[in-house]
Amino acid sequence: MSSLKNIQVSFPLLDKNITVEAGITVAEACSLVGFPQNLVCGGKGTCKKCLVTVRENGLVSEVLSCQHNVSNNIEILISKEAALSQILETSDNDELCFNPKIKVITIPFSELKTEMCSYDLETIRRVLDLPVTISALKVLQKCPSVFHSKENTLMNFVLFNNEIIDMIPTDSEFKAYGVAFDIGTTSVVGYLYNLTTGVLVNQYSSLNKQISFGGDVISRIDYASQSLSNLKELQNSILETVNNILSNLLYESKISLESVYDCVFCGNSTMSHLFLGINPINLGLSPFTGISKDAVILTASDLNINMNPLGRITFLPLLGGFVGADTTAVLLGLPKDDSYRLMIDLGTNGEIAVGNHHKYFVASTACGPALEGAGIHMGMRGTTGAIEKVAMVNNEIHCQVIGNAPPLGFCGSGIIDAIALLFREGLIYDRGNFIKDQALDAHPLKNRFKIDENGQRYFVIMFQEDNPNGKEMVITQKDIRQVQLAKAAIYTGCCLLIQNFGIQSHDLAEIVIAGAFGNYIDVENAQFIGLLPKFEGVPIRSIGNGAGTGAQLFLLSQDEAKRCEQIPKVTTHIELATDPNFSRTYMGNTTLGHNVIDIES
């Protein structure tokens, strides 16, 4: 049997050329060069979110990358800027008590004299005045040659808590580094720190390469559960994403990987299982159980992370069901007072928490896909070309586009703005349906209603002639329905969680919005359509990438790490799907601008 023919594939905007076997798809080729496409439907060709521009035989066209096979000398026209999502920068940690688990203690060799018939570790304990241990075989094996070295003047002991994890002889100051990672379903961001000074050196973000296997956790659970090789593929994808981020961080900062001794990770429950290579099948089946909620601490060599192999990696503890370590990290970053807060993390998956550092109730709700573009006719991630803001000025619709590029679609914040505009202008009823033609009368936006080939009405946000790429930007009836379902899940979940916790809305000090979507959303518009709760006298604020902030706190402070370990012990997970009040009030809360549930009653 003859082997498959090799063909050439070019990525001119990335300055890359690869050789692949005939028969692979454009999406698979994109993954090979580090830019996986967002296969929301798992590559079935139904979501149409993976459209890519290609040039074949001199002709430029837009193809569905998961369905279109590569041809010889095809040019795939994706750019780095278009491929990368907007990643939110974390807030400052100016008040942090810097006290990382990784410490470097430097001692002159002249002080390291072991007495006759004694032991080197006893000498180290005496000089460091610490009850240190050495448990790693590789460090024990390394000790005879480096501890008695005559070639250097200084010995650097690298400690993880009170365990010596490395010994490095030098003649000058040695610096250790650590990286905090927030593993999102769609994107991953890493923050590189100097663990000697506590200074943020660099940060870098990338798409989670697992999106090639599906845009949400359910599709990835389904894929991983089919076979051991599928599970390994998903694990390798996230490890490759992490290693690529590390490579970029270290290359740009001119730091060697041998200097990185600590990596801290947070992510939802599914991301945790897949990162560790644990089959997540039971997370997707009632009663939605995982393996363990405890923090997992490993050596870097256990997972082949591109850092010092003697270094440590920690995945933060989980909280229950689909509420994972990302929520733990967000809660870690909240104020440490006794005030009650409602926290809403709006990402690909939605997590909710209520309480204070003494006691939390948490829950998850299926809100994310529509708010991140999935299931929306012209929806897309928050990348270059996405309409992120829509506003009405002097009877004209104005759009703000990421990267100031010709618009290609709507990201979540743009979708919310567009629907709020339609509702505010009286162009849709509170039940979400477009108003009837005869009710439009002399409305200045009347001419923006059109009918598609299936006889369905839609609304034009931007006409073809106003868009440099010649595309109409539209909102369909189905788009509005998708947002209604998402907003009902979020609002109902918030109110029921407050009820279950045993307080009323006026007991809240504030509502806190976490996640990239929460940062870019227009809060007034979100409250206007009933997506976010609006309680009298309760302010609402965005904290940005709260998960990333919490992971950094854990990396930089042993005090914060101890607090993090306590969070699961004071947290109760509530499964909303089994609450009869949820199903009873959910559909009523699909109404725009008015929610039927009253948490005061």
ABEGO torsion letter per residue (X at the ends): XBBBBBBBBBBAAAGBBBBBBBGBBAAAAAAAAGBBBBBAAGGAGAAGAABBBBBBGGBBBBBBAAABBBBBGBBBBBBAAAABBBBBBBBBBAABBBBBABBBBBBBAAABBBBBGBBAAAAAAAAAGBBBBBABAAAAAAAAAAAABAABABBBBBBBEABBABBBBBABBBBBBBBBBBBBAABBBBBBBBAAAGBBABBBBBBBAAAAAEABAAAAAAAAAABAAAAAAAAAAAAAAAAAAAAAAAAAAGBBAAABABBBBBEBAAAAAAAAGBBAAAAABOAGBBABABBBBBBAAAAGBBBBAABBBBBBBBAEEABBAAAAAAAAABBABABBBBBBBBBABBBBBBEBAABBBBBBBBAAAAAAGBGBAABBBBBBGBBABBBBBGGBBBBBBBGGBBBAEBBAAAAAAAAAAAAAAGABBAAGBBBBAAAAEABAAAAABBBBAAGBBBBBABBAAABAAGBBBBBBAAAAAAAAAAAAAAAAAAAAAAAAAGBBAAABABBBBBEAAAAABBAAAAAAAGABBBBBGBBBBBAEBAAAAAAAAAAABAAAAAAAAAAAAABBBBBAAABAAAAAAAAAAABBGBBABBAAX
